[in-house]
Structure formats: structure tokens, C-alpha cells
Amino acid sequence: MNQAGTRKAALALATMHAADRRWILARLPEAWRSALQPLIGEAQRYTALDAELLRAVLGDEPTYLAREVPPPDVLIVVLDRLSPAWAARVLAAAAPDHAEIYLAACERLRADAVRHELQRLPDPFPSALADTLARHLDQAARAGRAGTTA
């Protein structure tokens, strides 16, 4: 088993019912069980597994593509808390179709700075960074809806 395959298998097994997981593990070679069990334990300890996110990870799809963009008013508040460079990165990563909405809501100097940063970003945007920024946007939007600061 390669390392990526082992981690994917552990994630899939970690989400199963304990009886199903035991049944599958009992039928695997000892070497595979030994490699999988610590990773399964780690996945269960440190993650709350989201079914949609798990499907994307196991399918090698960039997870940021499946993320929901918050409503424009929430998006604007979240992006306004970031520097122009990071606001541009979050827009490029998680809400590219909303860039004009955000830029129209900004003061001219900020809009120009964000627009300048958007032009400097690589195309395609790095998927791992996009995924991380999309998660940040999701968390900040949820915190904003809950009335806390992100």
C-alpha cells in the first residue's frame, strides 16, 4: 500500500460503524491492519468527518469546489477583516464569481488593491491553498452568523 492509499483507506474505515470496520480489518493481511489501525485511531480522535468532504478527499477532488459561498453581506464582512492580499486570495479560492460584488462594495482604494492582488495570483490557483482558504471562509462565515468574531 502506498502512503496516500493507506491514509484514504484509514479515513474510509474511520467513518464506518465499528462492527463493519472490525469485519473488514479482520479480513486484511496483518501488515495492512498494522498500518491502518493507528491512522484510523488518529482520524477518529482529531476529525469530525463530514460526508461530503470525505467523498471529495477519497475521490481526489479539490474540496473547495464543493463549498458553499456565504451570502454577500456575510462575505463582505469576512473579507473586510482581511488585508487586500488575503481578501484577494480568499475570493480567488472560494468565491471567484463574487469578486465583482465584493469590489463594488469596497472603498475605491481597497477595491483597487484587491483587484491588483487578484491579477497577480497564479492561474490555476493552488488547490491545497484554495481548500484551506475555503475552509477559513466557511468557519468565519459560521462564526459571523453566530455573532462571534472569526
Order of alpha helices (4+ residues) and beta strands (2+ residues): alpha-alpha-alpha-alpha-alpha-alpha-alpha-alpha-alpha
